[in-house]
Amino acid sequence: MTLIARSRDRAVETLSLDAPHNRNALSAALVGELADALTDAGQDTGVRAIVLTHTGNTFSAGADLKDPPPPEALVALLRQIIELPKPVVARVTGHVRAGGLGLLAACDIAAATTDATFAFTEVRIGVAPAVISLPLLPRTDPRALARYYLTGERFEASEAVATGLLTTCDSDVDKALDPILDGLRRSAPDALAETKRLLTARVLEAFDRDAADLTALSARLFSSPQAREGMTAFLERRDPAWVV
């Protein structure tokens, strides 16, 4: 079963997360297929920019708890998006949770509908947003991130724009993206690549400095007793034992 749908319009390649049966959860298979699709688009001279979007009402629910990718694979995917020599634009028309927010932060530009919602739910299942912090910490407001990391609260698209997680939101996300994609189509490919390199330098510094430590932290937390209880509670649709 194909998990990434591909289409192209005037040099813009659209890659759609296409696993609505599990809310586009980041399984090992989906992460691998997305990495392959990004490699193909990055090497194709007919592609000027990439739009990353989704089918169903959820952009991504985060890690697939039944088939999670190794932390190293998620780190590699996030870095691939950042290092790709072509702009990657996120298009969100639904909800985004946990690891899915790492994908948004890795993209160069991110747009969503005004009714989209967001949440860092990791703490509520006994883990931490470790690996996805690599693109998030350099790009988003630290005070806002502290609140939403620590509480797992849901927040709206307008707040996501204010914190730097999103570039823009609109009731019609395609209307919001029209001038952005037009601008990318009018830009010289080499100039886009070098400009993106300028913009991502600080983010890549975080990867070089912290990726190994955060990967180890993620692996340790996912194998902890609290994580086992949190994931079991989530799958059984009940509160974990620590809720007071």
C-alpha positions in Angstrom: 0.0 0.0 0.0 1.4 3.4 -1.0 1.6 5.8 1.9 2.7 8.9 0.0 0.7 10.2 -2.9 2.5 12.3 -5.5 1.3 14.9 -8.0 2.8 17.9 -9.8 1.6 21.2 -11.1 3.9 23.8 -12.7 7.1 22.6 -11.1 5.6 22.2 -7.6 5.6 18.6 -6.4 2.9 17.7 -3.9 3.6 14.9 -1.5 0.6 13.8 0.5 0.7 11.7 3.7 -1.9 9.1 2.7 -2.6 6.9 5.6 -5.9 8.3 6.9 -6.7 4.9 8.5 -4.3 5.8 11.4 -4.4 9.6 11.0 -1.1 9.6 9.1 0.8 8.4 12.1 4.6 8.3 11.6 5.2 4.6 11.1 8.5 3.2 10.1 7.0 2.5 6.6 5.6 6.0 6.2 8.8 7.7 7.3 10.8 5.6 4.8 8.5 6.2 1.9 8.4 9.9 2.6 12.2 10.0 2.7 12.3 8.3 -0.7 9.8 10.7 -2.2 11.8 13.7 -0.9 15.0 12.3 -2.4 13.3 11.9 -5.8 11.8 15.4 -5.7 15.1 16.9 -4.6 17.0 15.3 -7.4 14.4 16.2 -10.1 15.4 19.3 -12.0 11.8 19.7 -13.0 10.8 20.4 -9.4 11.1 24.0 -8.1 9.4 23.4 -4.7 7.7 20.7 -2.7 4.3 20.9 -0.9 3.9 18.5 2.0 0.2 17.9 2.8 -2.1 15.1 3.8 -5.3 13.2 3.2 -8.0 12.9 5.9 -8.7 15.2 8.8 -5.2 14.9 10.4 -1.9 16.0 9.0 -0.1 13.6 11.3 -1.0 12.2 14.8 2.7 11.7 15.6 4.6 8.5 16.1 2.7 5.3 15.3 2.7 3.6 18.7 2.2 0.2 17.1 5.1 0.6 14.5 7.2 3.6 15.6 10.2 4.5 13.4 13.6 4.3 15.1 14.5 7.8 16.5 17.5 7.9 14.1 15.1 7.5 11.1 13.0 10.5 12.3 16.1 12.6 12.9 17.3 11.7 9.3 13.9 12.6 7.8 13.7 16.0 9.6 17.3 16.8 8.5 16.5 15.7 5.0 13.7 18.3 4.8 15.9 21.0 6.1 18.9 20.2 3.9 16.8 19.6 0.7 18.0 22.2 -1.8 14.4 23.1 -2.6 11.8 24.9 -0.5 9.4 22.6 1.3 6.0 24.1 2.1 3.6 22.4 4.6 -0.1 22.6 3.8 -2.3 21.6 6.7 -6.1 21.3 6.6 -6.6 19.3 9.8 -5.0 18.5 13.1 -1.4 18.0 14.0 -0.1 16.2 17.1 3.3 15.4 18.6 5.8 14.2 15.9 3.7 15.8 13.2 4.7 19.1 14.6 8.4 18.2 13.9 7.5 17.9 10.3 5.9 21.3 10.3 8.9 22.9 12.0 11.3 21.3 9.5 9.5 22.8 6.5 10.6 26.2 5.3 7.1 27.6 5.1 3.9 26.3 6.8 0.3 27.2 6.2 -2.9 25.9 7.7 -6.6 26.4 7.8 -7.9 28.5 10.7 -9.7 25.5 12.2 -6.6 23.3 12.4 -5.4 22.4 15.9 -2.1 21.5 17.4 -0.7 19.8 20.5 2.5 18.4 21.9 0.9 15.3 23.5 4.2 13.5 24.4 4.1 14.3 28.1 0.6 12.9 28.4 1.9 9.4 27.3 5.1 9.5 29.4 7.7 10.7 26.9 9.1 14.0 25.8 9.2 15.9 22.4 12.9 15.1 22.2 13.9 14.5 18.5 11.4 17.1 17.1 13.0 19.7 19.3 15.9 19.8 16.8 13.9 22.0 14.3 11.4 23.4 16.8 13.7 25.1 19.4 15.5 27.3 16.9 12.4 28.4 15.1 9.6 29.0 17.7 9.0 31.2 20.6 10.5 29.7 23.8 7.9 30.9 26.2 5.0 29.5 24.2 6.9 26.3 23.5 7.5 25.8 27.3 3.8 26.1 27.9 2.7 23.7 25.2 5.5 21.2 25.7 4.9 20.9 29.5 1.1 20.8 29.5 0.2 19.0 26.2 -2.6 21.5 25.7 -4.3 21.9 22.4 -3.8 25.3 20.7 -5.3 26.9 17.6 -3.8 28.0 14.2 -3.7 31.6 15.2 -1.5 30.8 18.2 0.6 28.6 16.0 1.3 31.6 13.8 2.1 33.8 16.8 4.6 31.3 18.1 6.4 30.8 14.8 5.2 27.2 14.2 3.1 28.4 11.2 3.9 31.0 8.6 0.2 31.8 8.0 -3.3 30.6 8.4 -6.5 31.2 6.5 -10.0 29.8 6.1 -8.9 28.9 2.6 -5.3 27.6 2.9 -4.8 27.4 -0.9 -5.7 31.0 -1.2 -3.0 31.8 1.3 -0.5 29.6 -0.5 -1.2 31.0 -4.0 1.2 34.0 -3.7 3.8 31.9 -1.9 3.9 29.3 -4.6 3.8 31.9 -7.3 6.9 33.6 -5.7 8.7 30.2 -5.6 7.9 29.6 -9.2 9.4 33.0 -10.2 12.6 32.4 -8.2 15.8 31.0 -9.7 16.6 27.5 -8.6 20.2 28.1 -7.5 19.2 31.3 -5.7 16.5 29.4 -3.8 19.0 26.7 -2.8 21.5 29.2 -1.5 18.9 31.3 0.3 17.5 28.3 2.0 21.0 27.4 3.1 21.3 30.8 4.8 18.0 30.3 6.6 18.7 26.8 7.8 22.3 27.2 9.0 21.3 27.8 12.7 18.8 24.8 12.6 21.5 22.5 11.3 23.8 23.6 14.0 21.3 22.3 16.5 21.3 18.9 14.7 25.1 18.7 14.7 25.2 19.6 18.4 22.2 17.8 19.9 21.0 15.0 17.6 22.9 12.2 19.3 21.8 13.2 22.8 18.1 13.7 21.9 18.0 10.4 20.0 19.3 8.7 23.1 16.8 10.5 25.3 13.9 9.5 23.0 15.0 5.8 23.0 15.3 5.8 26.8 12.0 7.4 27.4 10.1 5.2 25.0 11.3 2.1 26.8 10.5 3.5 30.3 7.7 2.1 32.5 5.9 5.4 32.4 5.8 5.3 28.6 4.5 1.7 28.6 1.7 2.8 30.9 1.0 5.9 28.9 0.9 4.2 25.6 -1.2 1.3 27.0 -3.7 3.9 28.5 -3.8 5.7 25.2 -4.6 2.6 23.2 -7.2 1.5 25.8 -8.7 5.0 25.8 -8.3 5.6 29.5 -6.3 8.0 31.8 -2.8 6.8 32.7 -2.2 5.9 36.3 -0.4 9.2 37.2 -3.4 11.5 36.4 -4.6 13.2 39.6 
